[in-house]
């Protein structure tokens, strides 16, 4: 493995990008032909219509996959491709669990929450009239 930084050109290998889009287009065209009964005994006008619809579906799939994958590759920062991630991605950077050494065990319940309550006592998060607040 080389130590040179990854360039955007390395990420967007054109042959692989076009190959992926072409394979997806072939699959979409074949599924369209199968669903329209192209391989069955049909009148010539229905076979011609199935071919046209399959070509349109394959062309649209080719363009959509090509543009979608290219746009997703543009969102990747080439310098961060080889970077090691050692914290949860969805937590903010200043969250206490965002540090690598944070424990994954749940906190112990607080004494006020686990103390037995008498029947006449109001819950700790109640309103003045004794009812629980609405969420």
C-alpha positions in Angstrom: 0.0 0.0 0.0 1.3 3.4 -0.8 1.4 6.4 1.5 0.4 9.0 -1.0 -2.9 10.8 -0.3 -6.0 9.6 -2.1 -7.1 11.9 -4.9 -10.6 12.5 -6.2 -9.5 10.9 -9.5 -8.7 7.7 -7.6 -12.1 7.7 -6.0 -14.0 8.2 -9.3 -12.6 5.4 -11.4 -14.6 6.1 -14.6 -14.6 2.6 -15.9 -16.1 1.3 -12.6 -18.6 4.1 -12.4 -19.8 3.4 -16.0 -19.7 -0.3 -15.4 -22.0 -0.1 -12.4 -24.4 2.2 -14.2 -24.4 -0.2 -17.3 -25.1 -3.3 -15.2 -27.9 -1.5 -13.4 -29.4 -0.5 -16.7 -29.2 -4.0 -18.1 -30.9 -5.3 -15.0 -33.7 -2.7 -15.3 -34.2 -3.4 -19.0 -34.3 -7.2 -18.5 -36.8 -6.9 -15.7 -39.0 -4.6 -17.8 -38.8 -7.1 -20.7 -39.8 -9.9 -18.4 -42.7 -8.1 -16.8 -44.1 -7.0 -20.2 -44.1 -10.6 -21.6 -41.4 -10.1 -24.2 -40.3 -13.7 -24.0 -43.8 -15.1 -24.5 -45.8 -15.5 -27.7 -47.3 -12.1 -28.3 -48.3 -10.0 -31.3 -45.6 -7.9 -32.9 -46.9 -4.6 -31.7 -46.8 -5.7 -28.1 -43.2 -7.0 -28.5 -42.2 -3.7 -30.1 -43.8 -1.7 -27.3 -42.0 -3.9 -24.7 -38.7 -3.2 -26.4 -39.3 0.5 -26.4 -40.3 0.6 -22.8 -37.4 -1.5 -21.8 -34.9 0.8 -23.6 -36.4 3.8 -22.0 -36.2 2.1 -18.5 -32.6 1.1 -19.2 -31.6 4.5 -20.3 -33.3 6.3 -17.4 -31.7 3.8 -15.0 -28.2 4.3 -16.5 -28.5 8.1 -16.2 -29.9 8.0 -12.7 -27.3 5.6 -11.3 -24.5 7.4 -13.0 -25.5 10.8 -11.7 -26.3 9.5 -8.2 -23.1 7.7 -7.7 -21.0 10.6 -9.1 -22.8 13.0 -6.7 -22.2 10.7 -3.8 -18.5 10.5 -4.6 -18.3 14.3 -4.7 -19.5 14.4 -1.1 -16.5 12.4 0.1 -13.5 14.3 1.3 -10.5 12.5 -0.3 -8.3 13.2 2.7 -10.8 11.5 5.1 -11.1 8.3 3.1 -8.2 6.6 5.0 -8.8 8.3 8.3 -9.6 6.1 11.3 -12.8 6.8 13.1 -12.6 6.1 16.8 -15.8 7.7 18.1 -19.5 7.3 17.4 -20.5 9.2 14.2 -24.0 10.3 15.2 -23.1 11.8 18.5 -22.0 15.5 18.8 -18.3 16.0 19.4 -18.8 17.5 22.8 -21.1 14.7 24.1 -19.7 12.7 27.1 -20.0 9.4 25.2 -18.0 10.8 22.2 -14.7 10.1 23.8 -13.1 6.7 23.0 -12.7 5.6 26.6 -16.3 6.2 27.7 -18.0 3.2 29.3 -20.9 1.7 27.6 -22.7 0.6 30.8 -25.9 2.4 31.8 -26.0 4.7 34.8 -27.2 3.4 38.1 -30.7 4.7 39.1 -30.6 7.7 41.4 -31.8 7.4 45.0 -34.7 9.8 44.6 -36.1 7.8 41.6 -35.9 4.4 43.3 -37.2 5.3 46.8 -40.6 3.8 47.7 -43.5 6.3 47.6 -46.4 6.5 49.8 -49.9 6.5 48.3 -50.6 10.2 49.1 -47.2 11.5 47.8 -47.2 13.3 44.5 -44.8 12.2 41.8 -41.5 14.2 41.6 -42.5 15.6 38.2 -46.1 16.6 38.9 -47.9 19.9 38.6 -49.5 21.9 41.4 -52.8 20.1 41.2 -51.2 16.7 41.7 -51.5 15.5 38.0 -48.6 14.4 35.9 -47.5 16.9 33.3 -48.4 16.3 29.6 -45.7 15.5 27.2 
